[in-house]
Amino acid sequence: MVLSKTNGRLLSVKPYDDGCTVTVLVSRDGERPEKVVVRTTYEDVEKIEGNSN
């Protein structure tokens, strides 16, 4: 989900109680890639995937 939104390369995923923190590198033309950190919950993922009841 995060990779498709950022078009970045995965650096790491760190779990926590109700979700995870995803760190990606996003390429910029002619510039150094930007590090982007996104914190998401399992609830967010379920809503996107349509698995929420």
mmJSON file of the N, C-alpha and C atoms, coordinates in Angstrom:
{"data_MODEL":{"atom_site":{
"group_PDB":["ATOM","ATOM","ATOM","ATOM","ATOM","ATOM","ATOM","ATOM","ATOM","ATOM","ATOM","ATOM","ATOM","ATOM","ATOM","ATOM","ATOM","ATOM","ATOM","ATOM","ATOM","ATOM","ATOM","ATOM","ATOM","ATOM","ATOM","ATOM","ATOM","ATOM","ATOM","ATOM","ATOM","ATOM","ATOM","ATOM","ATOM","ATOM","ATOM","ATOM","ATOM","ATOM","ATOM","ATOM","ATOM","ATOM","ATOM","ATOM","ATOM","ATOM","ATOM","ATOM","ATOM","ATOM","ATOM","ATOM","ATOM","ATOM","ATOM","ATOM","ATOM","ATOM","ATOM","ATOM","ATOM","ATOM","ATOM","ATOM","ATOM","ATOM","ATOM","ATOM","ATOM","ATOM","ATOM","ATOM","ATOM","ATOM","ATOM","ATOM","ATOM","ATOM","ATOM","ATOM","ATOM","ATOM","ATOM","ATOM","ATOM","ATOM","ATOM","ATOM","ATOM","ATOM","ATOM","ATOM","ATOM","ATOM","ATOM","ATOM","ATOM","ATOM","ATOM","ATOM","ATOM","ATOM","ATOM","ATOM","ATOM","ATOM","ATOM","ATOM","ATOM","ATOM","ATOM","ATOM","ATOM","ATOM","ATOM","ATOM","ATOM","ATOM","ATOM","ATOM","ATOM","ATOM","ATOM","ATOM","ATOM","ATOM","ATOM","ATOM","ATOM","ATOM","ATOM","ATOM","ATOM","ATOM","ATOM","ATOM","ATOM","ATOM","ATOM","ATOM","ATOM","ATOM","ATOM","ATOM","ATOM","ATOM","ATOM","ATOM","ATOM","ATOM","ATOM","ATOM","ATOM","ATOM","ATOM"],
"id":[1,2,3,4,5,6,7,8,9,10,11,12,13,14,15,16,17,18,19,20,21,22,23,24,25,26,27,28,29,30,31,32,33,34,35,36,37,38,39,40,41,42,43,44,45,46,47,48,49,50,51,52,53,54,55,56,57,58,59,60,61,62,63,64,65,66,67,68,69,70,71,72,73,74,75,76,77,78,79,80,81,82,83,84,85,86,87,88,89,90,91,92,93,94,95,96,97,98,99,100,101,102,103,104,105,106,107,108,109,110,111,112,113,114,115,116,117,118,119,120,121,122,123,124,125,126,127,128,129,130,131,132,133,134,135,136,137,138,139,140,141,142,143,144,145,146,147,148,149,150,151,152,153,154,155,156,157,158,159],
"type_symbol":["N","C","C","N","C","C","N","C","C","N","C","C","N","C","C","N","C","C","N","C","C","N","C","C","N","C","C","N","C","C","N","C","C","N","C","C","N","C","C","N","C","C","N","C","C","N","C","C","N","C","C","N","C","C","N","C","C","N","C","C","N","C","C","N","C","C","N","C","C","N","C","C","N","C","C","N","C","C","N","C","C","N","C","C","N","C","C","N","C","C","N","C","C","N","C","C","N","C","C","N","C","C","N","C","C","N","C","C","N","C","C","N","C","C","N","C","C","N","C","C","N","C","C","N","C","C","N","C","C","N","C","C","N","C","C","N","C","C","N","C","C","N","C","C","N","C","C","N","C","C","N","C","C","N","C","C","N","C","C"],
"label_atom_id":["N","CA","C","N","CA","C","N","CA","C","N","CA","C","N","CA","C","N","CA","C","N","CA","C","N","CA","C","N","CA","C","N","CA","C","N","CA","C","N","CA","C","N","CA","C","N","CA","C","N","CA","C","N","CA","C","N","CA","C","N","CA","C","N","CA","C","N","CA","C","N","CA","C","N","CA","C","N","CA","C","N","CA","C","N","CA","C","N","CA","C","N","CA","C","N","CA","C","N","CA","C","N","CA","C","N","CA","C","N","CA","C","N","CA","C","N","CA","C","N","CA","C","N","CA","C","N","CA","C","N","CA","C","N","CA","C","N","CA","C","N","CA","C","N","CA","C","N","CA","C","N","CA","C","N","CA","C","N","CA","C","N","CA","C","N","CA","C","N","CA","C","N","CA","C","N","CA","C","N","CA","C","N","CA","C"],
"label_alt_id":[null,null,null,null,null,null,null,null,null,null,null,null,null,null,null,null,null,null,null,null,null,null,null,null,null,null,null,null,null,null,null,null,null,null,null,null,null,null,null,null,null,null,null,null,null,null,null,null,null,null,null,null,null,null,null,null,null,null,null,null,null,null,null,null,null,null,null,null,null,null,null,null,null,null,null,null,null,null,null,null,null,null,null,null,null,null,null,null,null,null,null,null,null,null,null,null,null,null,null,null,null,null,null,null,null,null,null,null,null,null,null,null,null,null,null,null,null,null,null,null,null,null,null,null,null,null,null,null,null,null,null,null,null,null,null,null,null,null,null,null,null,null,null,null,null,null,null,null,null,null,null,null,null,null,null,null,null,null,null],
"label_comp_id":["MET","MET","MET","VAL","VAL","VAL","LEU","LEU","LEU","SER","SER","SER","LYS","LYS","LYS","THR","THR","THR","ASN","ASN","ASN","GLY","GLY","GLY","ARG","ARG","ARG","LEU","LEU","LEU","LEU","LEU","LEU","SER","SER","SER","VAL","VAL","VAL","LYS","LYS","LYS","PRO","PRO","PRO","TYR","TYR","TYR","ASP","ASP","ASP","ASP","ASP","ASP","GLY","GLY","GLY","CYS","CYS","CYS","THR","THR","THR","VAL","VAL","VAL","THR","THR","THR","VAL","VAL","VAL","LEU","LEU","LEU","VAL","VAL","VAL","SER","SER","SER","ARG","ARG","ARG","ASP","ASP","ASP","GLY","GLY","GLY","GLU","GLU","GLU","ARG","ARG","ARG","PRO","PRO","PRO","GLU","GLU","GLU","LYS","LYS","LYS","VAL","VAL","VAL","VAL","VAL","VAL","VAL","VAL","VAL","ARG","ARG","ARG","THR","THR","THR","THR","THR","THR","TYR","TYR","TYR","GLU","GLU","GLU","ASP","ASP","ASP","VAL","VAL","VAL","GLU","GLU","GLU","LYS","LYS","LYS","ILE","ILE","ILE","GLU","GLU","GLU","GLY","GLY","GLY","ASN","ASN","ASN","SER","SER","SER","ASN","ASN","ASN"],
"label_asym_id":["A","A","A","A","A","A","A","A","A","A","A","A","A","A","A","A","A","A","A","A","A","A","A","A","A","A","A","A","A","A","A","A","A","A","A","A","A","A","A","A","A","A","A","A","A","A","A","A","A","A","A","A","A","A","A","A","A","A","A","A","A","A","A","A","A","A","A","A","A","A","A","A","A","A","A","A","A","A","A","A","A","A","A","A","A","A","A","A","A","A","A","A","A","A","A","A","A","A","A","A","A","A","A","A","A","A","A","A","A","A","A","A","A","A","A","A","A","A","A","A","A","A","A","A","A","A","A","A","A","A","A","A","A","A","A","A","A","A","A","A","A","A","A","A","A","A","A","A","A","A","A","A","A","A","A","A","A","A","A"],
"label_entity_id":["1","1","1","1","1","1","1","1","1","1","1","1","1","1","1","1","1","1","1","1","1","1","1","1","1","1","1","1","1","1","1","1","1","1","1","1","1","1","1","1","1","1","1","1","1","1","1","1","1","1","1","1","1","1","1","1","1","1","1","1","1","1","1","1","1","1","1","1","1","1","1","1","1","1","1","1","1","1","1","1","1","1","1","1","1","1","1","1","1","1","1","1","1","1","1","1","1","1","1","1","1","1","1","1","1","1","1","1","1","1","1","1","1","1","1","1","1","1","1","1","1","1","1","1","1","1","1","1","1","1","1","1","1","1","1","1","1","1","1","1","1","1","1","1","1","1","1","1","1","1","1","1","1","1","1","1","1","1","1"],
"label_seq_id":[1,1,1,2,2,2,3,3,3,4,4,4,5,5,5,6,6,6,7,7,7,8,8,8,9,9,9,10,10,10,11,11,11,12,12,12,13,13,13,14,14,14,15,15,15,16,16,16,17,17,17,18,18,18,19,19,19,20,20,20,21,21,21,22,22,22,23,23,23,24,24,24,25,25,25,26,26,26,27,27,27,28,28,28,29,29,29,30,30,30,31,31,31,32,32,32,33,33,33,34,34,34,35,35,35,36,36,36,37,37,37,38,38,38,39,39,39,40,40,40,41,41,41,42,42,42,43,43,43,44,44,44,45,45,45,46,46,46,47,47,47,48,48,48,49,49,49,50,50,50,51,51,51,52,52,52,53,53,53],
"pdbx_PDB_ins_code":[null,null,null,null,null,null,null,null,null,null,null,null,null,null,null,null,null,null,null,null,null,null,null,null,null,null,null,null,null,null,null,null,null,null,null,null,null,null,null,null,null,null,null,null,null,null,null,null,null,null,null,null,null,null,null,null,null,null,null,null,null,null,null,null,null,null,null,null,null,null,null,null,null,null,null,null,null,null,null,null,null,null,null,null,null,null,null,null,null,null,null,null,null,null,null,null,null,null,null,null,null,null,null,null,null,null,null,null,null,null,null,null,null,null,null,null,null,null,null,null,null,null,null,null,null,null,null,null,null,null,null,null,null,null,null,null,null,null,null,null,null,null,null,null,null,null,null,null,null,null,null,null,null,null,null,null,null,null,null],
"Cartn_x":[0.825,0.0,0.878,1.848,2.716,3.587,4.121,4.98,4.206,2.968,2.191,1.844,1.653,1.335,2.55,3.742,4.935,5.806,5.607,6.495,7.937,8.099,9.415,9.953,11.179,11.834,11.801,11.429,11.29,12.645,12.747,13.939,13.698,12.553,12.282,10.804,10.422,9.088,9.276,8.72,8.84,7.441,7.1,5.767,5.639,4.432,4.101,2.728,2.155,0.944,-0.185,-0.605,-1.755,-1.432,-0.161,0.203,1.688,2.211,3.641,4.106,5.424,6.071,6.858,6.562,7.2,8.1,9.363,10.314,10.68,10.549,10.841,11.74,12.45,13.214,12.451,12.197,11.472,12.471,12.63,13.577,13.087,14.028,13.769,14.711,14.2,15.028,16.225,17.424,18.646,18.985,18.22,18.464,18.636,19.097,19.227,17.825,17.642,16.32,15.897,14.598,14.042,13.58,13.896,13.439,12.07,11.09,9.724,9.328,8.809,8.375,6.854,6.169,4.712,4.309,3.479,2.957,1.523,1.228,-0.092,-0.616,-1.932,-2.539,-3.09,-3.289,-3.875,-5.287,-5.98,-7.327,-7.3,-6.296,-6.159,-6.021,-5.197,-4.94,-6.206,-6.952,-8.183,-9.2,-9.307,-10.249,-9.883,-8.607,-8.154,-8.364,-8.079,-8.212,-9.653,-10.571,-11.961,-12.27,-11.442,-11.636,-12.361,-12.74,-13.386,-14.822,-15.224,-16.606,-17.452],
"Cartn_y":[-1.183,0.0,1.259,1.304,2.487,2.612,1.495,1.541,2.018,1.582,2.01,3.494,4.021,5.443,6.34,5.867,6.712,6.444,5.306,4.866,4.794,4.387,4.318,2.905,2.801,1.503,1.244,0.039,-0.328,-0.366,0.325,0.265,-0.623,-0.417,-1.223,-1.199,-2.22,-2.299,-2.697,-1.9,-2.192,-2.29,-3.47,-3.64,-2.943,-2.577,-2.121,-2.679,-2.321,-2.96,-3.132,-2.059,-2.167,-1.787,-1.88,-1.547,-1.662,-0.811,-0.846,0.513,0.7,1.875,1.419,2.032,1.662,2.811,2.506,3.51,3.193,4.192,4.014,5.136,4.883,5.916,6.293,7.588,8.086,8.826,8.369,8.974,10.328,11.245,12.586,12.778,13.286,13.485,14.379,13.819,14.586,14.958,14.483,14.813,13.533,13.71,12.604,12.097,10.763,10.238,10.744,10.891,11.355,10.153,10.147,9.088,9.49,8.609,8.868,7.787,8.205,7.27,7.388,6.245,6.217,5.24,5.697,4.813,4.456,3.174,2.719,1.716,1.612,0.637,-0.517,-1.642,-2.788,-2.463,-1.599,-1.176,-0.437,0.436,1.154,0.178,-0.832,-1.816,-2.607,-2.995,-3.752,-2.94,-1.644,-0.785,-0.725,-0.598,-0.495,-1.805,-2.922,-4.22,-4.707,-4.005,-4.396,-5.575,-5.823,-6.952,-6.565,-5.334,-4.857,-5.368,-5.882,-6.401,-5.472],
"Cartn_z":[0.0,0.0,0.0,0.9,0.991,-0.258,-0.722,-1.91,-3.136,-3.29,-4.452,-4.378,-3.177,-3.03,-3.23,-2.844,-2.902,-4.121,-4.797,-5.878,-5.391,-4.139,-3.533,-3.443,-2.891,-2.635,-1.145,-0.773,0.631,1.326,2.467,3.307,4.513,5.2,6.389,6.756,7.526,8.111,9.565,10.467,11.897,12.49,13.028,13.614,14.965,15.31,16.648,16.982,18.101,18.617,17.6,16.947,16.049,14.603,14.213,12.843,12.624,11.724,11.455,10.937,11.002,10.439,9.221,8.082,6.815,6.384,6.08,5.615,4.168,3.292,1.869,1.378,0.281,-0.422,-1.678,-1.836,-3.005,-3.887,-5.121,-6.066,-6.546,-6.694,-7.242,-8.419,-9.534,-10.725,-10.426,-10.616,-10.45,-9.013,-8.066,-6.667,-5.853,-4.651,-3.726,-3.343,-3.233,-2.848,-1.468,-1.305,-0.036,0.792,2.075,2.974,3.513,3.323,3.764,4.762,5.921,6.955,7.092,6.959,7.042,8.136,9.049,10.091,9.718,9.687,9.299,10.311,10.388,11.281,10.46,11.108,10.415,9.96,10.697,10.312,8.972,8.765,7.495,6.336,6.511,5.464,5.162,6.193,5.992,5.206,5.477,4.745,3.264,2.964,1.585,0.837,1.51,0.867,0.829,1.488,1.488,2.381,3.395,4.292,5.562,5.707,6.913,6.979,8.143,8.296,9.104],
"occupancy":[1.0,1.0,1.0,1.0,1.0,1.0,1.0,1.0,1.0,1.0,1.0,1.0,1.0,1.0,1.0,1.0,1.0,1.0,1.0,1.0,1.0,1.0,1.0,1.0,1.0,1.0,1.0,1.0,1.0,1.0,1.0,1.0,1.0,1.0,1.0,1.0,1.0,1.0,1.0,1.0,1.0,1.0,1.0,1.0,1.0,1.0,1.0,1.0,1.0,1.0,1.0,1.0,1.0,1.0,1.0,1.0,1.0,1.0,1.0,1.0,1.0,1.0,1.0,1.0,1.0,1.0,1.0,1.0,1.0,1.0,1.0,1.0,1.0,1.0,1.0,1.0,1.0,1.0,1.0,1.0,1.0,1.0,1.0,1.0,1.0,1.0,1.0,1.0,1.0,1.0,1.0,1.0,1.0,1.0,1.0,1.0,1.0,1.0,1.0,1.0,1.0,1.0,1.0,1.0,1.0,1.0,1.0,1.0,1.0,1.0,1.0,1.0,1.0,1.0,1.0,1.0,1.0,1.0,1.0,1.0,1.0,1.0,1.0,1.0,1.0,1.0,1.0,1.0,1.0,1.0,1.0,1.0,1.0,1.0,1.0,1.0,1.0,1.0,1.0,1.0,1.0,1.0,1.0,1.0,1.0,1.0,1.0,1.0,1.0,1.0,1.0,1.0,1.0,1.0,1.0,1.0,1.0,1.0,1.0],
"B_iso_or_equiv":[0.0,0.0,0.0,0.0,0.0,0.0,0.0,0.0,0.0,0.0,0.0,0.0,0.0,0.0,0.0,0.0,0.0,0.0,0.0,0.0,0.0,0.0,0.0,0.0,0.0,0.0,0.0,0.0,0.0,0.0,0.0,0.0,0.0,0.0,0.0,0.0,0.0,0.0,0.0,0.0,0.0,0.0,0.0,0.0,0.0,0.0,0.0,0.0,0.0,0.0,0.0,0.0,0.0,0.0,0.0,0.0,0.0,0.0,0.0,0.0,0.0,0.0,0.0,0.0,0.0,0.0,0.0,0.0,0.0,0.0,0.0,0.0,0.0,0.0,0.0,0.0,0.0,0.0,0.0,0.0,0.0,0.0,0.0,0.0,0.0,0.0,0.0,0.0,0.0,0.0,0.0,0.0,0.0,0.0,0.0,0.0,0.0,0.0,0.0,0.0,0.0,0.0,0.0,0.0,0.0,0.0,0.0,0.0,0.0,0.0,0.0,0.0,0.0,0.0,0.0,0.0,0.0,0.0,0.0,0.0,0.0,0.0,0.0,0.0,0.0,0.0,0.0,0.0,0.0,0.0,0.0,0.0,0.0,0.0,0.0,0.0,0.0,0.0,0.0,0.0,0.0,0.0,0.0,0.0,0.0,0.0,0.0,0.0,0.0,0.0,0.0,0.0,0.0,0.0,0.0,0.0,0.0,0.0,0.0],
"pdbx_formal_charge":[null,null,null,null,null,null,null,null,null,null,null,null,null,null,null,null,null,null,null,null,null,null,null,null,null,null,null,null,null,null,null,null,null,null,null,null,null,null,null,null,null,null,null,null,null,null,null,null,null,null,null,null,null,null,null,null,null,null,null,null,null,null,null,null,null,null,null,null,null,null,null,null,null,null,null,null,null,null,null,null,null,null,null,null,null,null,null,null,null,null,null,null,null,null,null,null,null,null,null,null,null,null,null,null,null,null,null,null,null,null,null,null,null,null,null,null,null,null,null,null,null,null,null,null,null,null,null,null,null,null,null,null,null,null,null,null,null,null,null,null,null,null,null,null,null,null,null,null,null,null,null,null,null,null,null,null,null,null,null],
"auth_seq_id":[1,1,1,2,2,2,3,3,3,4,4,4,5,5,5,6,6,6,7,7,7,8,8,8,9,9,9,10,10,10,11,11,11,12,12,12,13,13,13,14,14,14,15,15,15,16,16,16,17,17,17,18,18,18,19,19,19,20,20,20,21,21,21,22,22,22,23,23,23,24,24,24,25,25,25,26,26,26,27,27,27,28,28,28,29,29,29,30,30,30,31,31,31,32,32,32,33,33,33,34,34,34,35,35,35,36,36,36,37,37,37,38,38,38,39,39,39,40,40,40,41,41,41,42,42,42,43,43,43,44,44,44,45,45,45,46,46,46,47,47,47,48,48,48,49,49,49,50,50,50,51,51,51,52,52,52,53,53,53],
"auth_comp_id":["MET","MET","MET","VAL","VAL","VAL","LEU","LEU","LEU","SER","SER","SER","LYS","LYS","LYS","THR","THR","THR","ASN","ASN","ASN","GLY","GLY","GLY","ARG","ARG","ARG","LEU","LEU","LEU","LEU","LEU","LEU","SER","SER","SER","VAL","VAL","VAL","LYS","LYS","LYS","PRO","PRO","PRO","TYR","TYR","TYR","ASP","ASP","ASP","ASP","ASP","ASP","GLY","GLY","GLY","CYS","CYS","CYS","THR","THR","THR","VAL","VAL","VAL","THR","THR","THR","VAL","VAL","VAL","LEU","LEU","LEU","VAL","VAL","VAL","SER","SER","SER","ARG","ARG","ARG","ASP","ASP","ASP","GLY","GLY","GLY","GLU","GLU","GLU","ARG","ARG","ARG","PRO","PRO","PRO","GLU","GLU","GLU","LYS","LYS","LYS","VAL","VAL","VAL","VAL","VAL","VAL","VAL","VAL","VAL","ARG","ARG","ARG","THR","THR","THR","THR","THR","THR","TYR","TYR","TYR","GLU","GLU","GLU","ASP","ASP","ASP","VAL","VAL","VAL","GLU","GLU","GLU","LYS","LYS","LYS","ILE","ILE","ILE","GLU","GLU","GLU","GLY","GLY","GLY","ASN","ASN","ASN","SER","SER","SER","ASN","ASN","ASN"],
"auth_asym_id":["A","A","A","A","A","A","A","A","A","A","A","A","A","A","A","A","A","A","A","A","A","A","A","A","A","A","A","A","A","A","A","A","A","A","A","A","A","A","A","A","A","A","A","A","A","A","A","A","A","A","A","A","A","A","A","A","A","A","A","A","A","A","A","A","A","A","A","A","A","A","A","A","A","A","A","A","A","A","A","A","A","A","A","A","A","A","A","A","A","A","A","A","A","A","A","A","A","A","A","A","A","A","A","A","A","A","A","A","A","A","A","A","A","A","A","A","A","A","A","A","A","A","A","A","A","A","A","A","A","A","A","A","A","A","A","A","A","A","A","A","A","A","A","A","A","A","A","A","A","A","A","A","A","A","A","A","A","A","A"],
"auth_atom_id":["N","CA","C","N","CA","C","N","CA","C","N","CA","C","N","CA","C","N","CA","C","N","CA","C","N","CA","C","N","CA","C","N","CA","C","N","CA","C","N","CA","C","N","CA","C","N","CA","C","N","CA","C","N","CA","C","N","CA","C","N","CA","C","N","CA","C","N","CA","C","N","CA","C","N","CA","C","N","CA","C","N","CA","C","N","CA","C","N","CA","C","N","CA","C","N","CA","C","N","CA","C","N","CA","C","N","CA","C","N","CA","C","N","CA","C","N","CA","C","N","CA","C","N","CA","C","N","CA","C","N","CA","C","N","CA","C","N","CA","C","N","CA","C","N","CA","C","N","CA","C","N","CA","C","N","CA","C","N","CA","C","N","CA","C","N","CA","C","N","CA","C","N","CA","C","N","CA","C","N","CA","C","N","CA","C"],
"pdbx_PDB_model_num":[1,1,1,1,1,1,1,1,1,1,1,1,1,1,1,1,1,1,1,1,1,1,1,1,1,1,1,1,1,1,1,1,1,1,1,1,1,1,1,1,1,1,1,1,1,1,1,1,1,1,1,1,1,1,1,1,1,1,1,1,1,1,1,1,1,1,1,1,1,1,1,1,1,1,1,1,1,1,1,1,1,1,1,1,1,1,1,1,1,1,1,1,1,1,1,1,1,1,1,1,1,1,1,1,1,1,1,1,1,1,1,1,1,1,1,1,1,1,1,1,1,1,1,1,1,1,1,1,1,1,1,1,1,1,1,1,1,1,1,1,1,1,1,1,1,1,1,1,1,1,1,1,1,1,1,1,1,1,1]
}}}
